[in-house]
Amino acid sequence: MQTASITSPDNVNQLTELLLQKDKLLKQKDIEIDNLKQRYQHILEQFRLAQHQQFGKSSEVSVDQMALLFNEAEQLVEVAAREADGIETAAPQSSTPRNKPKRQPLPKDLPREIVIHDISDAEKICACCGGDLHKMGEEKSEQLEFIPAQIKVIEHIRLQYSCRQCEQTDVQTHIKIAPVAASPIPKSFATPSLLSQIISSKYQYSLPLYRQESLFAQHGIALSRQTMADWMLKSAALFMPLHERLHDILLQQPVIHADETPLTVIHEDKTNCYMWLYCCGRDAPPEDPQNKPPNIVLYEYHNSRAAACANHFLRDFNGYLQVDGYVGYEASAATLVGCWAHARRMFIKAQKTQVKGKTGKADWGISHIQKLYRIEHEIKDKTADEKYQARQHYAKPLLNEFKIWLDKSAQQVPPQILIGKAITYSLNQWPKLIRYIENGHLNIDNNRAERAVKPFVIGRKNWMFSNTKNGAQASAVLYSICETAKANGLMPFDYLNYLLEQLARNPTDLDYLLPWNVVLTRT
């Protein structure tokens, strides 16, 4: 019996071609399976992230904000009572014993009313022997009395004088009258204190004008929000030269922090408008202003997020500019410094999508970044030179180790999933992220700017939008004055009141009005 031969060249070629086609199909199937796995992983991450955002605790908030919103008084009192009894309210973070809460003494400079409590003369007799009791001492306690705001009318009377002799003749009478008192807004009844109250209420405490309108109405004063809005515009125009002076000083600093946040402006051509923030120094006032750089916080409004907006403010600034990863700052002449807080948040976001109880690359990245922050915590009170030396000795090896891990991990995880995005972000930002170790005056992150922009973000939740471009620009100026005052240890109301009084009299001399040159005492 003869069998068909399968070793002929034609059959071998056909078989080889079939095998190649089979391999190609298998590779295509593998690619499709990998794509499906990545899509599945992406959908799973989005689900877990949404689940965490809906029901989980924020990584940057230590208390339950929703509970505080509706049950703040009861919850805080309960915590204080438990701490006073020595009962732990949370898992201990360290072995250091916690001190029991103590009531802080009331300020000594507050006005005091002395009330003496004494027993009757009949009680000043000893119950044992009937002798007279003598005063052996006294016991003091303090209570804080709140006096609601007082409103009064200042009536200006300008006396007029004329010549009686000229009045009896045909000669034109010359009348002399006292000059008009200096006022920040001429021909209005707004005093510096009233304007300061309205400005600080809105731009420090986020109280919209329509709510302030109702508060004035409770005192029987008809003060419309339209009038107050007009006063805000005119006050901002009065502060503008000081804002520009602060701008000039800010650009002379070696390090500037910047950030931006969206803003809705009703009568604008563009949908997305932005409030840009630039600041320098620290959040708190320096202990010795003569030997410390100034603390300045400036806002600037633009109807876009284009790079030209940053260039317009920064001009030819070529120092260090610490920002997040937004590419709009790339066109500036400044040397950009990255933000490790942003890099860490991306790893935290990836960590939230991991299977509960399991650890992964996100945990390793967060732990390594935490080591860098631990170094910064230990050297926070050091000089710039000491910070530089410590970073070179301790932080630089950690950064080198982190870079090796990033390069290796980038080849192991898909860039589409969250951990891949976190790794890619860190690699793309790497030259900027490690720049903070070059200079002791630099920070590891851009939290200085993020904290400075937060008052505006909180206020935006209350008043939600600006009506016009002019209103947004006025808000930028007024926020700048309030936040710069706070950063230099001044009460915004007191500083605003002082500025309005001085600028109404002398609007040209500005340097003595700079917040670090002003010493205010409350009367």
C-alpha positions in Angstrom: 0.0 0.0 0.0 1.4 3.4 -1.0 1.0 6.5 1.1 1.0 10.1 -0.1 4.3 11.9 0.3 4.4 15.0 2.5 8.0 15.8 2.1 7.8 17.5 -1.3 9.1 21.1 -1.4 5.7 22.5 -2.2 4.0 20.9 0.8 6.9 22.0 3.1 6.5 25.6 2.0 2.8 25.5 2.5 3.2 24.1 6.0 5.8 26.7 6.9 3.5 29.5 5.7 0.6 28.0 7.7 2.8 27.9 10.8 3.9 31.5 10.3 0.2 32.6 9.9 -0.6 30.7 13.1 2.2 32.4 15.0 1.0 35.8 13.7 -2.6 35.1 14.8 -1.4 33.9 18.2 0.6 37.1 18.6 -2.4 39.2 17.6 -4.5 37.3 20.1 -1.8 37.9 22.9 -1.9 41.6 22.1 -5.7 41.7 22.2 -5.6 39.8 25.5 -3.0 42.3 26.9 -5.2 45.2 25.8 -8.2 43.7 27.4 -6.3 43.1 30.6 -5.2 46.7 30.6 -8.7 48.0 29.9 -10.0 45.7 32.7 -7.4 47.0 35.1 -8.2 50.6 34.1 -11.9 50.1 34.7 -11.2 48.3 38.0 -9.0 51.1 39.1 -11.6 53.7 38.3 -14.3 51.7 40.1 -12.1 51.4 43.2 -11.1 55.0 43.1 -14.7 56.2 42.8 -15.6 53.8 45.6 -12.9 55.4 47.8 -13.9 58.9 46.9 -17.5 58.1 47.8 -16.9 56.2 51.0 -13.3 56.4 52.0 -11.3 58.8 54.1 -9.2 61.5 52.5 -5.5 61.0 53.0 -5.0 64.6 53.9 -7.8 65.0 56.4 -7.4 63.6 59.9 -11.1 63.9 61.0 -14.4 63.0 59.5 -15.4 66.3 57.9 -19.0 65.2 57.3 -19.4 64.4 61.0 -17.9 67.8 62.0 -20.3 69.5 59.5 -23.4 68.3 61.2 -22.2 67.3 64.7 -19.2 69.5 65.3 -20.0 70.8 68.8 -21.0 67.4 70.2 -18.0 65.6 68.6 -15.4 68.1 69.7 -16.7 68.2 73.2 -16.7 64.5 73.5 -13.1 64.3 72.2 -12.0 66.9 74.7 -13.7 65.1 77.6 -12.1 61.8 76.7 -8.7 63.3 76.4 -9.2 65.0 79.8 -10.1 61.6 81.3 -6.9 60.1 79.8 -8.8 57.9 77.3 -7.1 57.5 74.0 -9.3 58.7 71.1 -7.1 57.1 68.4 -4.2 54.7 68.0 -1.1 56.3 69.4 1.4 57.5 66.8 4.4 57.7 69.0 5.6 56.8 72.5 5.7 60.5 73.6 3.0 61.1 76.2 0.4 63.6 75.3 -0.3 66.5 77.6 -3.8 67.1 78.8 -5.5 70.1 77.1 -5.3 73.3 79.1 -7.3 76.5 78.7 -5.2 79.3 77.3 -5.1 82.5 79.3 -7.0 85.4 77.9 -5.0 88.2 76.4 -3.7 90.7 78.9 -4.3 93.7 76.6 -8.1 93.2 76.5 -10.1 95.8 78.5 -11.1 94.4 81.9 -14.1 95.1 84.2 -13.4 94.2 87.8 -16.3 92.7 89.7 -15.7 92.1 93.4 -17.8 89.4 95.1 -17.9 89.7 99.0 -19.8 88.1 101.8 -22.1 90.1 104.0 -20.9 91.7 107.2 -23.0 89.3 109.2 -21.0 86.4 107.6 -17.7 88.0 108.6 -17.9 86.5 112.1 -16.2 83.2 113.1 -18.7 80.4 113.6 -16.5 78.9 116.4 -15.5 81.8 118.7 -17.5 84.7 117.4 -14.4 86.7 116.5 -14.1 89.0 113.4 -12.8 87.4 110.2 -10.0 89.1 108.4 -9.2 89.1 104.7 -6.5 86.5 104.0 -6.5 86.5 100.2 -8.6 86.3 97.1 -9.5 83.9 94.3 -9.6 85.1 90.7 -11.4 83.8 87.7 -11.9 85.2 84.2 -14.9 85.2 81.8 -15.0 86.5 78.3 -17.7 89.0 77.5 -18.7 89.5 73.8 -19.9 93.0 72.8 -21.7 93.1 69.4 -20.3 95.4 66.8 -21.2 99.0 67.4 -22.2 101.3 64.6 -22.3 105.0 64.8 -22.7 108.0 62.5 -19.8 110.5 62.2 -21.4 113.8 61.3 -18.9 116.3 59.7 -19.8 119.9 60.2 -17.7 122.3 58.1 -17.8 125.8 59.5 -18.1 128.7 57.0 -16.8 132.2 57.5 -17.5 135.5 55.6 -16.7 139.2 56.0 -19.6 141.3 57.5 -18.2 144.5 56.0 -18.1 143.1 52.5 -21.6 141.7 53.0 -22.9 145.3 53.5 -21.4 146.6 50.3 -21.6 145.5 46.7 -18.1 143.9 46.9 -18.2 140.2 46.2 -18.1 138.3 49.5 -15.3 135.8 49.9 -16.5 132.8 51.9 -13.9 130.6 53.7 -14.8 127.0 54.8 -12.9 124.2 56.4 -11.5 121.7 53.9 -13.3 118.4 53.2 -12.0 115.6 55.4 -9.9 113.0 53.5 -12.0 110.0 52.5 -11.0 106.8 50.7 -14.1 107.1 48.6 -15.1 110.8 48.2 -18.8 111.7 48.3 -19.8 108.5 50.0 -20.6 107.7 53.6 -18.1 104.9 53.7 -15.4 105.3 56.4 -12.1 103.3 56.4 -13.5 101.1 59.2 -16.7 100.3 57.3 -14.8 99.5 54.2 -12.4 97.3 56.2 -15.2 95.4 57.7 -16.8 94.7 54.4 -13.5 93.7 52.7 -12.3 91.5 55.5 -15.7 89.8 55.9 -15.7 88.8 52.2 -12.1 88.2 51.4 -10.9 86.8 54.8 -14.1 85.1 56.1 -15.8 84.4 52.8 -19.0 86.2 53.6 -20.7 87.2 50.3 -22.1 90.7 49.9 -25.7 89.6 49.9 -25.3 88.1 53.4 -23.6 91.3 54.6 -26.5 93.2 53.1 -28.9 91.2 55.4 -26.6 91.8 58.4 -26.7 95.6 57.9 -30.5 95.4 57.5 -30.7 93.9 61.0 -29.2 97.1 62.3 -31.7 99.2 60.3 -29.2 100.2 57.7 -30.1 100.0 54.0 -26.8 99.2 52.4 -27.3 97.3 49.1 -24.9 94.8 47.7 -24.6 96.9 44.6 -23.3 99.8 46.6 -20.8 97.5 48.5 -19.7 96.0 45.2 -19.0 99.5 43.8 -17.0 100.3 47.0 -14.9 97.1 46.5 -14.0 98.2 43.0 -13.0 101.7 44.2 -11.0 100.3 47.2 -9.1 97.9 44.9 -8.2 100.8 42.6 -6.9 102.6 45.7 -4.8 99.6 46.7 -3.5 99.0 43.1 -0.2 101.1 43.5 0.6 99.1 46.7 -0.1 95.9 44.9 2.3 96.9 42.1 4.9 97.8 44.7 4.6 94.4 46.3 4.8 92.9 42.8 8.2 94.6 42.2 9.5 93.4 45.5 8.3 89.8 44.9 10.2 89.6 41.6 13.4 90.6 43.5 13.2 87.4 45.6 15.4 84.4 44.8 12.4 81.9 45.1 8.8 82.3 44.0 6.0 79.8 44.4 3.1 79.7 41.9 -0.2 78.0 41.4 -3.5 78.6 39.6 -7.1 77.7 40.1 -10.2 78.0 37.9 -12.8 80.8 38.3 -16.2 81.4 36.7 -16.7 84.9 35.4 -20.2 85.5 34.0 -19.5 88.3 31.5 -16.4 86.8 29.9 -16.0 85.5 26.4 -14.1 82.4 27.6 -15.6 79.6 29.7 -12.5 78.8 31.7 -11.0 81.7 33.6 -8.2 81.5 36.2 -6.9 83.1 39.3 -3.1 82.9 39.4 -1.2 83.0 42.6 2.4 84.0 43.3 4.0 84.1 46.7 7.3 84.0 48.6 8.5 83.5 52.1 6.7 81.5 54.7 3.1 81.1 55.8 3.8 82.5 59.2 5.4 85.9 59.9 9.2 85.8 60.4 10.6 86.2 63.9 13.0 88.9 62.8 11.7 90.7 59.7 15.0 92.6 59.3 16.9 89.4 58.6 14.2 87.4 56.8 12.8 87.7 53.2 9.4 89.3 53.1 6.2 87.3 53.0 4.2 88.3 50.0 1.0 86.7 48.5 -0.3 88.1 45.2 -3.2 87.1 43.1 -3.7 88.0 39.4 -6.7 87.3 37.3 -6.6 86.1 33.7 -9.3 84.7 31.4 -7.0 81.8 30.3 -4.4 79.4 31.5 -1.9 80.2 28.7 1.8 80.5 29.3 1.6 84.1 28.4 -0.3 84.8 31.6 2.7 83.6 33.7 5.1 85.4 31.5 3.1 88.6 31.9 3.4 88.5 35.7 7.0 87.1 36.0 8.4 89.5 33.3 12.2 88.7 33.2 12.3 86.8 36.5 15.2 84.3 36.3 15.3 82.9 39.8 13.7 79.7 41.1 10.0 79.1 40.4 8.5 76.3 42.4 5.3 74.9 40.7 3.5 71.7 39.9 3.8 69.9 36.6 1.8 72.3 34.5 3.6 73.0 31.3 2.4 76.7 31.2 5.4 77.7 33.3 8.0 76.1 31.0 8.1 79.2 28.8 9.3 81.5 31.6 12.9 82.5 32.1 12.9 81.0 35.7 14.5 77.8 36.8 11.6 75.4 37.6 11.5 73.4 40.8 9.1 70.5 41.1 6.7 69.4 43.8 7.1 66.1 45.6 3.6 66.5 47.1 2.1 66.2 43.7 4.2 63.1 42.9 3.2 61.6 46.2 -0.5 62.2 45.6 -0.3 60.2 42.3 1.1 57.2 44.2 -1.6 57.6 46.9 -4.2 57.6 44.1 -2.8 54.4 42.8 -2.6 52.9 46.2 -6.4 53.4 46.7 -7.1 51.1 43.8 -5.1 48.2 45.1 -6.7 45.1 46.5 -7.5 45.7 50.2 -4.8 44.1 52.4 -2.2 43.8 49.7 0.9 46.0 49.1 2.4 46.9 45.8 4.6 49.4 44.0 2.5 52.3 45.1 3.3 51.5 48.8 7.0 51.3 48.0 6.9 54.7 46.3 4.9 56.4 49.1 7.3 54.9 51.7 10.4 56.2 49.9 8.9 59.7 49.4 8.1 59.7 53.1 11.8 59.2 53.9 12.6 62.3 52.0 9.9 64.3 54.0 11.3 62.9 57.2 14.7 64.5 56.4 12.9 67.8 55.7 11.1 67.6 59.0 14.4 67.1 60.9 16.2 70.1 59.2 13.2 72.5 59.1 14.8 74.9 61.6 18.3 74.7 60.1 20.0 77.4 58.1 20.1 77.3 54.3 23.7 76.1 54.2 22.9 73.4 56.8 19.9 72.2 54.8 22.0 72.0 51.6 24.6 69.9 53.4 22.0 67.6 54.9 20.2 67.1 51.6 23.4 66.2 49.8 24.4 63.7 52.5 21.0 62.1 53.2 18.5 62.9 50.5 20.7 62.5 47.4 21.3 58.8 47.9 17.6 58.2 48.4 16.8 60.1 45.2 19.3 58.0 43.3 17.8 54.8 44.6 14.3 56.1 43.8 15.4 56.9 40.2 16.7 53.4 39.7 13.4 52.0 40.9 11.4 54.3 38.6 13.4 53.3 35.5 13.0 49.6 36.3 9.3 49.9 37.2 8.5 51.8 34.1 9.3 48.7 32.1 7.2 46.4 34.2 3.8 48.2 34.4 1.6 49.6 31.7 1.6 53.4 31.5 -2.2 53.6 31.2 -2.9 52.4 34.8 -2.6 54.6 37.8 0.7 53.3 39.1 2.1 53.6 35.6 0.9 57.2 35.4 2.5 58.0 38.8 5.8 56.5 37.6 5.6 58.4 34.3 4.9 61.7 36.1 7.9 61.3 38.4 10.2 60.4 35.5 9.0 63.3 33.4 9.4 65.7 36.3 12.6 64.2 37.6 15.0 67.1 36.8 12.6 69.5 38.6 11.9 67.1 41.5 15.5 66.7 42.5 16.4 70.4 42.0 15.4 71.3 45.6 18.6 69.7 46.9 20.7 72.3 44.9 19.8 75.2 47.2 18.9 75.4 50.9 16.4 78.1 50.3 14.2 75.8 48.2 11.4 73.6 49.6 10.7 69.9 48.8 7.2 70.8 47.6 4.9 73.6 46.5 2.6 73.5 49.5 3.4 77.1 50.3 1.5 78.2 47.2 -1.3 75.6 47.7 -1.9 76.9 51.2 -1.9 80.5 50.0 -4.5 79.8 47.3 -6.8 77.9 49.7 -8.6 81.1 51.1 -9.7 82.0 47.6 -10.9 78.4 46.9 -12.9 78.4 50.1 -14.4 81.8 49.3 -15.3 80.6 45.8 -17.5 77.9 47.3 -19.6 80.6 48.9 -19.9 83.3 46.2 -19.3 80.8 43.4 -18.5 83.3 40.6 -17.5 86.8 39.7 -19.8 88.9 37.6 -17.4 90.8 35.5 -13.7 91.0 34.6 -13.3 94.2 36.7 -14.8 92.4 39.7 -12.4 89.5 39.3 -9.4 91.8 39.1 -10.6 93.8 42.2 -11.0 90.5 44.1 -7.4 89.6 43.1 -6.1 92.9 44.6 -8.2 92.6 47.8 -7.3 89.0 48.4 -3.6 89.9 47.9 -3.8 92.6 50.6 -5.6 90.4 53.1 -3.4 87.4 52.6 -0.1 89.4 52.6 -1.3 91.0 55.9 -1.9 87.6 57.5 1.4 86.3 56.3 3.1 89.1 58.1 1.3 88.7 61.4 -1.2 91.6 60.9 -5.0 91.5 61.4 -6.4 92.2 57.9 -9.1 94.5 59.3 -6.5 96.6 61.1 -4.2 96.7 58.2 -6.9 97.6 55.7 -8.2 100.3 58.0 -4.7 101.8 58.3 -4.1 101.6 54.5 -7.4 103.3 53.7 -6.7 106.1 56.2 -3.2 106.7 54.9 -3.9 106.3 51.2 -6.8 108.8 51.4 -4.3 111.4 52.7 -1.1 110.4 50.8 -1.6 108.0 47.9 2.0 108.4 46.6 4.4 107.3 49.4 4.1 103.5 49.7 7.1 102.0 51.3 6.1 102.9 54.9 2.8 101.1 54.2 4.4 97.7 53.4 3.2 95.2 55.9 6.6 94.4 57.4 7.1 98.2 58.0 3.8 98.6 59.8 3.3 98.1 63.6 -0.4 98.2 64.6 -1.8 98.1 68.1 -5.5 97.6 68.8 -7.2 100.2 70.9 
